[in-house]
Amino acid sequence: MRGWLNEFKVAAIESIVQELDAWIRQKLRCYPLKQRKRSWAIRTWLICLGVNEREAIKLEASSQEWWHLSQTPALHRGINKIF
């Protein structure tokens, strides 16, 4: 019983740390988007990061908030080169 409880504690903490890591990474992806407030600035920045021009235009034209835009696959591809 004692070993099972210790094993469960470690597993529970690990999942919390993974969730926190995912939230921090999303926040870090969201910050540069907020800095480039205009849509054309976001598009040119994404193209410089190596994102396909069509995907950059699609992300630029989106009316979603920064937090939701930071979850898009195009931004993941571009930002992963930085982080």
PyMOL Python script that loads the backbone (N, CA, C, O; Angstrom):
from pymol import cmd

cmd.read_pdbstr("""\
ATOM      1  N   MET A   1       0.829  -1.197   0.000  1.00  0.00           N
ATOM      2  CA  MET A   1       0.000   0.000   0.000  1.00  0.00           C
ATOM      3  C   MET A   1       0.875   1.262   0.000  1.00  0.00           C
ATOM      4  O   MET A   1       0.565   2.239  -0.682  1.00  0.00           O
ATOM      5  N   ARG A   2       1.916   1.232   0.735  1.00  0.00           N
ATOM      6  CA  ARG A   2       2.767   2.402   0.857  1.00  0.00           C
ATOM      7  C   ARG A   2       3.419   2.752  -0.494  1.00  0.00           C
ATOM      8  O   ARG A   2       3.467   3.923  -0.871  1.00  0.00           O
ATOM      9  N   GLY A   3       3.907   1.762  -1.202  1.00  0.00           N
ATOM     10  CA  GLY A   3       4.538   1.986  -2.494  1.00  0.00           C
ATOM     11  C   GLY A   3       3.558   2.509  -3.522  1.00  0.00           C
ATOM     12  O   GLY A   3       3.921   3.343  -4.352  1.00  0.00           O
ATOM     13  N   TRP A   4       2.319   2.036  -3.485  1.00  0.00           N
ATOM     14  CA  TRP A   4       1.307   2.479  -4.436  1.00  0.00           C
ATOM     15  C   TRP A   4       0.993   3.952  -4.223  1.00  0.00           C
ATOM     16  O   TRP A   4       0.840   4.700  -5.188  1.00  0.00           O
ATOM     17  N   LEU A   5       0.895   4.372  -2.966  1.00  0.00           N
ATOM     18  CA  LEU A   5       0.602   5.780  -2.689  1.00  0.00           C
ATOM     19  C   LEU A   5       1.723   6.679  -3.186  1.00  0.00           C
ATOM     20  O   LEU A   5       1.461   7.733  -3.766  1.00  0.00           O
ATOM     21  N   ASN A   6       2.956   6.279  -2.966  1.00  0.00           N
ATOM     22  CA  ASN A   6       4.076   7.099  -3.443  1.00  0.00           C
ATOM     23  C   ASN A   6       4.091   7.169  -4.972  1.00  0.00           C
ATOM     24  O   ASN A   6       4.358   8.222  -5.552  1.00  0.00           O
ATOM     25  N   GLU A   7       3.807   6.056  -5.602  1.00  0.00           N
ATOM     26  CA  GLU A   7       3.753   6.034  -7.068  1.00  0.00           C
ATOM     27  C   GLU A   7       2.646   6.953  -7.583  1.00  0.00           C
ATOM     28  O   GLU A   7       2.841   7.663  -8.569  1.00  0.00           O
ATOM     29  N   PHE A   8       1.502   6.944  -6.932  1.00  0.00           N
ATOM     30  CA  PHE A   8       0.389   7.781  -7.354  1.00  0.00           C
ATOM     31  C   PHE A   8       0.713   9.254  -7.163  1.00  0.00           C
ATOM     32  O   PHE A   8       0.350  10.074  -8.005  1.00  0.00           O
ATOM     33  N   LYS A   9       1.387   9.608  -6.077  1.00  0.00           N
ATOM     34  CA  LYS A   9       1.746  11.000  -5.835  1.00  0.00           C
ATOM     35  C   LYS A   9       2.657  11.531  -6.936  1.00  0.00           C
ATOM     36  O   LYS A   9       2.465  12.646  -7.420  1.00  0.00           O
ATOM     37  N   VAL A  10       3.635  10.742  -7.326  1.00  0.00           N
ATOM     38  CA  VAL A  10       4.556  11.175  -8.373  1.00  0.00           C
ATOM     39  C   VAL A  10       3.818  11.356  -9.693  1.00  0.00           C
ATOM     40  O   VAL A  10       4.049  12.330 -10.409  1.00  0.00           O
ATOM     41  N   ALA A  11       2.938  10.427 -10.014  1.00  0.00           N
ATOM     42  CA  ALA A  11       2.181  10.509 -11.267  1.00  0.00           C
ATOM     43  C   ALA A  11       1.259  11.729 -11.264  1.00  0.00           C
ATOM     44  O   ALA A  11       1.111  12.386 -12.294  1.00  0.00           O
ATOM     45  N   ALA A  12       0.645  12.038 -10.142  1.00  0.00           N
ATOM     46  CA  ALA A  12      -0.260  13.188 -10.071  1.00  0.00           C
ATOM     47  C   ALA A  12       0.522  14.491 -10.231  1.00  0.00           C
ATOM     48  O   ALA A  12       0.060  15.412 -10.905  1.00  0.00           O
ATOM     49  N   ILE A  13       1.684  14.571  -9.624  1.00  0.00           N
ATOM     50  CA  ILE A  13       2.493  15.778  -9.740  1.00  0.00           C
ATOM     51  C   ILE A  13       3.008  15.937 -11.164  1.00  0.00           C
ATOM     52  O   ILE A  13       3.072  17.053 -11.679  1.00  0.00           O
ATOM     53  N   GLU A  14       3.370  14.845 -11.794  1.00  0.00           N
ATOM     54  CA  GLU A  14       3.876  14.913 -13.163  1.00  0.00           C
ATOM     55  C   GLU A  14       2.818  15.454 -14.121  1.00  0.00           C
ATOM     56  O   GLU A  14       3.139  16.245 -15.009  1.00  0.00           O
ATOM     57  N   SER A  15       1.582  15.046 -13.956  1.00  0.00           N
ATOM     58  CA  SER A  15       0.530  15.546 -14.845  1.00  0.00           C
ATOM     59  C   SER A  15       0.271  17.036 -14.608  1.00  0.00           C
ATOM     60  O   SER A  15      -0.020  17.772 -15.551  1.00  0.00           O
ATOM     61  N   ILE A  16       0.375  17.475 -13.372  1.00  0.00           N
ATOM     62  CA  ILE A  16       0.190  18.893 -13.074  1.00  0.00           C
ATOM     63  C   ILE A  16       1.310  19.707 -13.713  1.00  0.00           C
ATOM     64  O   ILE A  16       1.070  20.780 -14.267  1.00  0.00           O
ATOM     65  N   VAL A  17       2.521  19.195 -13.632  1.00  0.00           N
ATOM     66  CA  VAL A  17       3.659  19.890 -14.234  1.00  0.00           C
ATOM     67  C   VAL A  17       3.513  19.940 -15.750  1.00  0.00           C
ATOM     68  O   VAL A  17       3.841  20.957 -16.361  1.00  0.00           O
ATOM     69  N   GLN A  18       3.034  18.877 -16.366  1.00  0.00           N
ATOM     70  CA  GLN A  18       2.832  18.873 -17.814  1.00  0.00           C
ATOM     71  C   GLN A  18       1.764  19.873 -18.225  1.00  0.00           C
ATOM     72  O   GLN A  18       1.920  20.561 -19.234  1.00  0.00           O
ATOM     73  N   GLU A  19       0.685  19.964 -17.462  1.00  0.00           N
ATOM     74  CA  GLU A  19      -0.361  20.939 -17.762  1.00  0.00           C
ATOM     75  C   GLU A  19       0.173  22.363 -17.625  1.00  0.00           C
ATOM     76  O   GLU A  19      -0.130  23.226 -18.449  1.00  0.00           O
ATOM     77  N   LEU A  20       0.958  22.602 -16.596  1.00  0.00           N
ATOM     78  CA  LEU A  20       1.543  23.922 -16.384  1.00  0.00           C
ATOM     79  C   LEU A  20       2.511  24.264 -17.512  1.00  0.00           C
ATOM     80  O   LEU A  20       2.535  25.402 -17.982  1.00  0.00           O
ATOM     81  N   ASP A  21       3.299  23.301 -17.946  1.00  0.00           N
ATOM     82  CA  ASP A  21       4.230  23.506 -19.048  1.00  0.00           C
ATOM     83  C   ASP A  21       3.480  23.853 -20.331  1.00  0.00           C
ATOM     84  O   ASP A  21       3.893  24.751 -21.065  1.00  0.00           O
ATOM     85  N   ALA A  22       2.391  23.157 -20.604  1.00  0.00           N
ATOM     86  CA  ALA A  22       1.597  23.428 -21.805  1.00  0.00           C
ATOM     87  C   ALA A  22       1.004  24.835 -21.755  1.00  0.00           C
ATOM     88  O   ALA A  22       0.973  25.530 -22.770  1.00  0.00           O
ATOM     89  N   TRP A  23       0.533  25.256 -20.582  1.00  0.00           N
ATOM     90  CA  TRP A  23      -0.054  26.584 -20.441  1.00  0.00           C
ATOM     91  C   TRP A  23       1.004  27.663 -20.644  1.00  0.00           C
ATOM     92  O   TRP A  23       0.747  28.672 -21.301  1.00  0.00           O
ATOM     93  N   ILE A  24       2.189  27.453 -20.085  1.00  0.00           N
ATOM     94  CA  ILE A  24       3.266  28.438 -20.225  1.00  0.00           C
ATOM     95  C   ILE A  24       3.697  28.548 -21.675  1.00  0.00           C
ATOM     96  O   ILE A  24       3.918  29.654 -22.169  1.00  0.00           O
ATOM     97  N   ARG A  25       3.822  27.421 -22.368  1.00  0.00           N
ATOM     98  CA  ARG A  25       4.211  27.455 -23.781  1.00  0.00           C
ATOM     99  C   ARG A  25       3.164  28.186 -24.626  1.00  0.00           C
ATOM    100  O   ARG A  25       3.511  28.925 -25.548  1.00  0.00           O
ATOM    101  N   GLN A  26       1.893  27.979 -24.311  1.00  0.00           N
ATOM    102  CA  GLN A  26       0.844  28.666 -25.057  1.00  0.00           C
ATOM    103  C   GLN A  26       0.903  30.163 -24.786  1.00  0.00           C
ATOM    104  O   GLN A  26       0.703  30.969 -25.695  1.00  0.00           O
ATOM    105  N   LYS A  27       1.172  30.533 -23.557  1.00  0.00           N
ATOM    106  CA  LYS A  27       1.284  31.949 -23.210  1.00  0.00           C
ATOM    107  C   LYS A  27       2.467  32.588 -23.944  1.00  0.00           C
ATOM    108  O   LYS A  27       2.384  33.731 -24.392  1.00  0.00           O
ATOM    109  N   LEU A  28       3.567  31.838 -24.060  1.00  0.00           N
ATOM    110  CA  LEU A  28       4.735  32.349 -24.788  1.00  0.00           C
ATOM    111  C   LEU A  28       4.464  32.472 -26.281  1.00  0.00           C
ATOM    112  O   LEU A  28       5.029  33.351 -26.931  1.00  0.00           O
ATOM    113  N   ARG A  29       3.617  31.616 -26.840  1.00  0.00           N
ATOM    114  CA  ARG A  29       3.240  31.746 -28.245  1.00  0.00           C
ATOM    115  C   ARG A  29       2.275  32.912 -28.452  1.00  0.00           C
ATOM    116  O   ARG A  29       2.260  33.525 -29.520  1.00  0.00           O
ATOM    117  N   CYS A  30       1.486  33.214 -27.454  1.00  0.00           N
ATOM    118  CA  CYS A  30       0.488  34.275 -27.553  1.00  0.00           C
ATOM    119  C   CYS A  30       1.139  35.668 -27.492  1.00  0.00           C
ATOM    120  O   CYS A  30       0.667  36.602 -28.139  1.00  0.00           O
ATOM    121  N   TYR A  31       2.206  35.800 -26.724  1.00  0.00           N
ATOM    122  CA  TYR A  31       2.817  37.106 -26.496  1.00  0.00           C
ATOM    123  C   TYR A  31       3.314  37.788 -27.776  1.00  0.00           C
ATOM    124  O   TYR A  31       3.008  38.961 -27.987  1.00  0.00           O
ATOM    125  N   PRO A  32       4.086  37.080 -28.654  1.00  0.00           N
ATOM    126  CA  PRO A  32       4.520  37.766 -29.881  1.00  0.00           C
ATOM    127  C   PRO A  32       3.367  38.166 -30.799  1.00  0.00           C
ATOM    128  O   PRO A  32       3.473  39.147 -31.535  1.00  0.00           O
ATOM    129  N   LEU A  33       2.272  37.415 -30.761  1.00  0.00           N
ATOM    130  CA  LEU A  33       1.103  37.801 -31.558  1.00  0.00           C
ATOM    131  C   LEU A  33       0.528  39.117 -31.070  1.00  0.00           C
ATOM    132  O   LEU A  33       0.141  39.969 -31.870  1.00  0.00           O
ATOM    133  N   LYS A  34       0.473  39.280 -29.766  1.00  0.00           N
ATOM    134  CA  LYS A  34      -0.067  40.515 -29.209  1.00  0.00           C
ATOM    135  C   LYS A  34       0.832  41.707 -29.534  1.00  0.00           C
ATOM    136  O   LYS A  34       0.350  42.828 -29.698  1.00  0.00           O
ATOM    137  N   GLN A  35       2.140  41.461 -29.626  1.00  0.00           N
ATOM    138  CA  GLN A  35       3.057  42.551 -29.957  1.00  0.00           C
ATOM    139  C   GLN A  35       2.824  43.069 -31.368  1.00  0.00           C
ATOM    140  O   GLN A  35       2.959  44.266 -31.620  1.00  0.00           O
ATOM    141  N   ARG A  36       2.481  42.188 -32.279  1.00  0.00           N
ATOM    142  CA  ARG A  36       2.210  42.570 -33.669  1.00  0.00           C
ATOM    143  C   ARG A  36       0.706  42.740 -33.825  1.00  0.00           C
ATOM    144  O   ARG A  36       0.027  41.835 -34.312  1.00  0.00           O
ATOM    145  N   LYS A  37       0.198  43.856 -33.430  1.00  0.00           N
ATOM    146  CA  LYS A  37      -1.245  44.060 -33.323  1.00  0.00           C
ATOM    147  C   LYS A  37      -1.952  44.067 -34.680  1.00  0.00           C
ATOM    148  O   LYS A  37      -3.110  43.658 -34.766  1.00  0.00           O
ATOM    149  N   ARG A  38      -1.302  44.510 -35.705  1.00  0.00           N
ATOM    150  CA  ARG A  38      -1.930  44.612 -37.012  1.00  0.00           C
ATOM    151  C   ARG A  38      -1.813  43.296 -37.781  1.00  0.00           C
ATOM    152  O   ARG A  38      -0.853  42.544 -37.611  1.00  0.00           O
ATOM    153  N   SER A  39      -2.793  43.038 -38.614  1.00  0.00           N
ATOM    154  CA  SER A  39      -2.838  41.760 -39.323  1.00  0.00           C
ATOM    155  C   SER A  39      -1.678  41.603 -40.302  1.00  0.00           C
ATOM    156  O   SER A  39      -1.131  40.507 -40.430  1.00  0.00           O
ATOM    157  N   TRP A  40      -1.291  42.676 -40.998  1.00  0.00           N
ATOM    158  CA  TRP A  40      -0.196  42.560 -41.958  1.00  0.00           C
ATOM    159  C   TRP A  40       1.118  42.293 -41.250  1.00  0.00           C
ATOM    160  O   TRP A  40       1.990  41.624 -41.804  1.00  0.00           O
ATOM    161  N   ALA A  41       1.278  42.804 -40.029  1.00  0.00           N
ATOM    162  CA  ALA A  41       2.506  42.561 -39.266  1.00  0.00           C
ATOM    163  C   ALA A  41       2.582  41.093 -38.837  1.00  0.00           C
ATOM    164  O   ALA A  41       3.658  40.495 -38.831  1.00  0.00           O
ATOM    165  N   ILE A  42       1.439  40.526 -38.481  1.00  0.00           N
ATOM    166  CA  ILE A  42       1.397  39.106 -38.120  1.00  0.00           C
ATOM    167  C   ILE A  42       1.746  38.259 -39.335  1.00  0.00           C
ATOM    168  O   ILE A  42       2.520  37.307 -39.229  1.00  0.00           O
ATOM    169  N   ARG A  43       1.182  38.598 -40.484  1.00  0.00           N
ATOM    170  CA  ARG A  43       1.441  37.822 -41.698  1.00  0.00           C
ATOM    171  C   ARG A  43       2.912  37.860 -42.095  1.00  0.00           C
ATOM    172  O   ARG A  43       3.502  36.818 -42.381  1.00  0.00           O
ATOM    173  N   THR A  44       3.505  39.043 -42.116  1.00  0.00           N
ATOM    174  CA  THR A  44       4.914  39.134 -42.520  1.00  0.00           C
ATOM    175  C   THR A  44       5.822  38.438 -41.514  1.00  0.00           C
ATOM    176  O   THR A  44       6.823  37.835 -41.901  1.00  0.00           O
ATOM    177  N   TRP A  45       5.489  38.511 -40.240  1.00  0.00           N
ATOM    178  CA  TRP A  45       6.278  37.839 -39.202  1.00  0.00           C
ATOM    179  C   TRP A  45       6.202  36.327 -39.370  1.00  0.00           C
ATOM    180  O   TRP A  45       7.220  35.642 -39.265  1.00  0.00           O
ATOM    181  N   LEU A  46       5.021  35.806 -39.628  1.00  0.00           N
ATOM    182  CA  LEU A  46       4.866  34.366 -39.825  1.00  0.00           C
ATOM    183  C   LEU A  46       5.601  33.892 -41.076  1.00  0.00           C
ATOM    184  O   LEU A  46       6.204  32.819 -41.068  1.00  0.00           O
ATOM    185  N   ILE A  47       5.557  34.667 -42.134  1.00  0.00           N
ATOM    186  CA  ILE A  47       6.270  34.292 -43.350  1.00  0.00           C
ATOM    187  C   ILE A  47       7.779  34.279 -43.102  1.00  0.00           C
ATOM    188  O   ILE A  47       8.486  33.412 -43.616  1.00  0.00           O
ATOM    189  N   CYS A  48       8.273  35.239 -42.316  1.00  0.00           N
ATOM    190  CA  CYS A  48       9.695  35.248 -41.960  1.00  0.00           C
ATOM    191  C   CYS A  48      10.075  34.033 -41.121  1.00  0.00           C
ATOM    192  O   CYS A  48      11.213  33.567 -41.182  1.00  0.00           O
ATOM    193  N   LEU A  49       9.130  33.520 -40.340  1.00  0.00           N
ATOM    194  CA  LEU A  49       9.394  32.327 -39.529  1.00  0.00           C
ATOM    195  C   LEU A  49       9.352  31.042 -40.344  1.00  0.00           C
ATOM    196  O   LEU A  49       9.727  29.978 -39.851  1.00  0.00           O
ATOM    197  N   GLY A  50       8.895  31.137 -41.598  1.00  0.00           N
ATOM    198  CA  GLY A  50       8.877  29.962 -42.453  1.00  0.00           C
ATOM    199  C   GLY A  50       7.515  29.314 -42.613  1.00  0.00           C
ATOM    200  O   GLY A  50       7.413  28.198 -43.123  1.00  0.00           O
ATOM    201  N   VAL A  51       6.478  29.995 -42.186  1.00  0.00           N
ATOM    202  CA  VAL A  51       5.121  29.473 -42.352  1.00  0.00           C
ATOM    203  C   VAL A  51       4.682  29.729 -43.792  1.00  0.00           C
ATOM    204  O   VAL A  51       5.016  30.763 -44.372  1.00  0.00           O
ATOM    205  N   ASN A  52       3.951  28.808 -44.355  1.00  0.00           N
ATOM    206  CA  ASN A  52       3.418  28.930 -45.706  1.00  0.00           C
ATOM    207  C   ASN A  52       2.601  30.222 -45.810  1.00  0.00           C
ATOM    208  O   ASN A  52       1.875  30.580 -44.882  1.00  0.00           O
ATOM    209  N   GLU A  53       2.725  30.916 -46.944  1.00  0.00           N
ATOM    210  CA  GLU A  53       2.050  32.207 -47.107  1.00  0.00           C
ATOM    211  C   GLU A  53       0.532  32.062 -47.014  1.00  0.00           C
ATOM    212  O   GLU A  53      -0.143  32.923 -46.451  1.00  0.00           O
ATOM    213  N   ARG A  54       0.006  30.990 -47.558  1.00  0.00           N
ATOM    214  CA  ARG A  54      -1.443  30.776 -47.515  1.00  0.00           C
ATOM    215  C   ARG A  54      -1.927  30.601 -46.072  1.00  0.00           C
ATOM    216  O   ARG A  54      -2.960  31.154 -45.692  1.00  0.00           O
ATOM    217  N   GLU A  55      -1.186  29.837 -45.273  1.00  0.00           N
ATOM    218  CA  GLU A  55      -1.554  29.654 -43.865  1.00  0.00           C
ATOM    219  C   GLU A  55      -1.415  30.953 -43.082  1.00  0.00           C
ATOM    220  O   GLU A  55      -2.221  31.233 -42.195  1.00  0.00           O
ATOM    221  N   ALA A  56      -0.400  31.745 -43.405  1.00  0.00           N
ATOM    222  CA  ALA A  56      -0.207  33.033 -42.734  1.00  0.00           C
ATOM    223  C   ALA A  56      -1.370  33.976 -43.026  1.00  0.00           C
ATOM    224  O   ALA A  56      -1.841  34.681 -42.133  1.00  0.00           O
ATOM    225  N   ILE A  57      -1.828  33.988 -44.268  1.00  0.00           N
ATOM    226  CA  ILE A  57      -2.961  34.844 -44.628  1.00  0.00           C
ATOM    227  C   ILE A  57      -4.229  34.359 -43.927  1.00  0.00           C
ATOM    228  O   ILE A  57      -5.035  35.166 -43.464  1.00  0.00           O
ATOM    229  N   LYS A  58      -4.399  33.057 -43.851  1.00  0.00           N
ATOM    230  CA  LYS A  58      -5.566  32.498 -43.173  1.00  0.00           C
ATOM    231  C   LYS A  58      -5.568  32.867 -41.691  1.00  0.00           C
ATOM    232  O   LYS A  58      -6.611  33.206 -41.134  1.00  0.00           O
ATOM    233  N   LEU A  59      -4.409  32.801 -41.061  1.00  0.00           N
ATOM    234  CA  LEU A  59      -4.308  33.160 -39.642  1.00  0.00           C
ATOM    235  C   LEU A  59      -4.511  34.659 -39.455  1.00  0.00           C
ATOM    236  O   LEU A  59      -5.128  35.097 -38.484  1.00  0.00           O
ATOM    237  N   GLU A  60      -3.991  35.431 -40.387  1.00  0.00           N
ATOM    238  CA  GLU A  60      -4.132  36.885 -40.323  1.00  0.00           C
ATOM    239  C   GLU A  60      -5.599  37.298 -40.403  1.00  0.00           C
ATOM    240  O   GLU A  60      -6.026  38.216 -39.703  1.00  0.00           O
ATOM    241  N   ALA A  61      -6.368  36.625 -41.252  1.00  0.00           N
ATOM    242  CA  ALA A  61      -7.764  36.995 -41.479  1.00  0.00           C
ATOM    243  C   ALA A  61      -8.700  36.480 -40.389  1.00  0.00           C
ATOM    244  O   ALA A  61      -9.880  36.828 -40.376  1.00  0.00           O
ATOM    245  N   SER A  62      -8.198  35.674 -39.497  1.00  0.00           N
ATOM    246  CA  SER A  62      -9.044  35.104 -38.459  1.00  0.00           C
ATOM    247  C   SER A  62      -9.493  36.175 -37.467  1.00  0.00           C
ATOM    248  O   SER A  62      -8.750  37.108 -37.162  1.00  0.00           O
ATOM    249  N   SER A  63     -10.694  36.026 -36.981  1.00  0.00           N
ATOM    250  CA  SER A  63     -11.226  36.994 -36.019  1.00  0.00           C
ATOM    251  C   SER A  63     -11.163  36.474 -34.587  1.00  0.00           C
ATOM    252  O   SER A  63     -11.761  37.054 -33.680  1.00  0.00           O
ATOM    253  N   GLN A  64     -10.441  35.386 -34.392  1.00  0.00           N
ATOM    254  CA  GLN A  64     -10.334  34.822 -33.042  1.00  0.00           C
ATOM    255  C   GLN A  64      -9.393  35.657 -32.185  1.00  0.00           C
ATOM    256  O   GLN A  64      -8.622  36.473 -32.690  1.00  0.00           O
ATOM    257  N   GLU A  65      -9.475  35.435 -30.882  1.00  0.00           N
ATOM    258  CA  GLU A  65      -8.621  36.151 -29.952  1.00  0.00           C
ATOM    259  C   GLU A  65      -7.213  35.582 -29.973  1.00  0.00           C
ATOM    260  O   GLU A  65      -6.978  34.524 -30.558  1.00  0.00           O
ATOM    261  N   TRP A  66      -6.271  36.277 -29.336  1.00  0.00           N
ATOM    262  CA  TRP A  66      -4.864  35.875 -29.317  1.00  0.00           C
ATOM    263  C   TRP A  66      -4.690  34.471 -28.751  1.00  0.00           C
ATOM    264  O   TRP A  66      -3.916  33.671 -29.277  1.00  0.00           O
ATOM    265  N   TRP A  67      -5.408  34.180 -27.688  1.00  0.00           N
ATOM    266  CA  TRP A  67      -5.248  32.890 -27.013  1.00  0.00           C
ATOM    267  C   TRP A  67      -5.616  31.738 -27.943  1.00  0.00           C
ATOM    268  O   TRP A  67      -4.935  30.713 -27.955  1.00  0.00           O
ATOM    269  N   HIS A  68      -6.669  31.892 -28.711  1.00  0.00           N
ATOM    270  CA  HIS A  68      -7.085  30.845 -29.636  1.00  0.00           C
ATOM    271  C   HIS A  68      -6.150  30.770 -30.851  1.00  0.00           C
ATOM    272  O   HIS A  68      -5.885  29.686 -31.371  1.00  0.00           O
ATOM    273  N   LEU A  69      -5.662  31.910 -31.287  1.00  0.00           N
ATOM    274  CA  LEU A  69      -4.725  31.909 -32.409  1.00  0.00           C
ATOM    275  C   LEU A  69      -3.406  31.235 -32.038  1.00  0.00           C
ATOM    276  O   LEU A  69      -2.730  30.677 -32.902  1.00  0.00           O
ATOM    277  N   SER A  70      -3.043  31.283 -30.769  1.00  0.00           N
ATOM    278  CA  SER A  70      -1.787  30.669 -30.347  1.00  0.00           C
ATOM    279  C   SER A  70      -1.860  29.140 -30.356  1.00  0.00           C
ATOM    280  O   SER A  70      -0.846  28.474 -30.147  1.00  0.00           O
ATOM    281  N   GLN A  71      -3.036  28.584 -30.593  1.00  0.00           N
ATOM    282  CA  GLN A  71      -3.202  27.136 -30.655  1.00  0.00           C
ATOM    283  C   GLN A  71      -3.209  26.599 -32.085  1.00  0.00           C
ATOM    284  O   GLN A  71      -3.351  25.392 -32.285  1.00  0.00           O
ATOM    285  N   THR A  72      -3.061  27.463 -33.069  1.00  0.00           N
ATOM    286  CA  THR A  72      -3.143  27.025 -34.461  1.00  0.00           C
ATOM    287  C   THR A  72      -1.873  26.286 -34.888  1.00  0.00           C
ATOM    288  O   THR A  72      -0.784  26.595 -34.402  1.00  0.00           O
ATOM    289  N   PRO A  73      -2.006  25.321 -35.786  1.00  0.00           N
ATOM    290  CA  PRO A  73      -0.834  24.559 -36.243  1.00  0.00           C
ATOM    291  C   PRO A  73       0.210  25.421 -36.963  1.00  0.00           C
ATOM    292  O   PRO A  73       1.408  25.161 -36.854  1.00  0.00           O
ATOM    293  N   ALA A  74      -0.239  26.437 -37.694  1.00  0.00           N
ATOM    294  CA  ALA A  74       0.707  27.299 -38.406  1.00  0.00           C
ATOM    295  C   ALA A  74       1.624  28.020 -37.425  1.00  0.00           C
ATOM    296  O   ALA A  74       2.830  28.116 -37.649  1.00  0.00           O
ATOM    297  N   LEU A  75       1.062  28.513 -36.364  1.00  0.00           N
ATOM    298  CA  LEU A  75       1.869  29.207 -35.360  1.00  0.00           C
ATOM    299  C   LEU A  75       2.793  28.238 -34.635  1.00  0.00           C
ATOM    300  O   LEU A  75       3.921  28.593 -34.292  1.00  0.00           O
ATOM    301  N   HIS A  76       2.327  27.032 -34.403  1.00  0.00           N
ATOM    302  CA  HIS A  76       3.176  26.012 -33.778  1.00  0.00           C
ATOM    303  C   HIS A  76       4.410  25.746 -34.638  1.00  0.00           C
ATOM    304  O   HIS A  76       5.523  25.660 -34.120  1.00  0.00           O
ATOM    305  N   ARG A  77       4.215  25.617 -35.941  1.00  0.00           N
ATOM    306  CA  ARG A  77       5.349  25.352 -36.835  1.00  0.00           C
ATOM    307  C   ARG A  77       6.348  26.497 -36.838  1.00  0.00           C
ATOM    308  O   ARG A  77       7.558  26.271 -36.818  1.00  0.00           O
ATOM    309  N   GLY A  78       5.846  27.719 -36.863  1.00  0.00           N
ATOM    310  CA  GLY A  78       6.737  28.878 -36.908  1.00  0.00           C
ATOM    311  C   GLY A  78       7.455  29.119 -35.592  1.00  0.00           C
ATOM    312  O   GLY A  78       8.660  29.372 -35.579  1.00  0.00           O
ATOM    313  N   ILE A  79       6.740  29.044 -34.506  1.00  0.00           N
ATOM    314  CA  ILE A  79       7.307  29.357 -33.192  1.00  0.00           C
ATOM    315  C   ILE A  79       8.242  28.274 -32.695  1.00  0.00           C
ATOM    316  O   ILE A  79       9.195  28.584 -31.980  1.00  0.00           O
ATOM    317  N   ASN A  80       8.013  27.022 -33.039  1.00  0.00           N
ATOM    318  CA  ASN A  80       8.872  25.957 -32.541  1.00  0.00           C
ATOM    319  C   ASN A  80      10.320  26.136 -32.970  1.00  0.00           C
ATOM    320  O   ASN A  80      11.218  25.583 -32.335  1.00  0.00           O
ATOM    321  N   LYS A  81      10.568  26.891 -34.025  1.00  0.00           N
ATOM    322  CA  LYS A  81      11.939  27.176 -34.424  1.00  0.00           C
ATOM    323  C   LYS A  81      12.603  28.139 -33.446  1.00  0.00           C
ATOM    324  O   LYS A  81      13.824  28.121 -33.290  1.00  0.00           O
ATOM    325  N   ILE A  82      11.806  28.981 -32.788  1.00  0.00           N
ATOM    326  CA  ILE A  82      12.346  29.948 -31.829  1.00  0.00           C
ATOM    327  C   ILE A  82      12.550  29.306 -30.464  1.00  0.00           C
ATOM    328  O   ILE A  82      13.630  29.404 -29.882  1.00  0.00           O
ATOM    329  N   PHE A  83      11.510  28.650 -29.954  1.00  0.00           N
ATOM    330  CA  PHE A  83      11.569  28.099 -28.597  1.00  0.00           C
ATOM    331  C   PHE A  83      12.211  26.755 -28.650  1.00  0.00           C
ATOM    332  O   PHE A  83      12.366  26.104 -27.617  1.00  0.00           O
TER     333      PHE A  83
END
""", "prot")
cmd.dss("prot")
cmd.show_as("cartoon", "prot")
cmd.util.cbc("prot")
cmd.orient("prot")
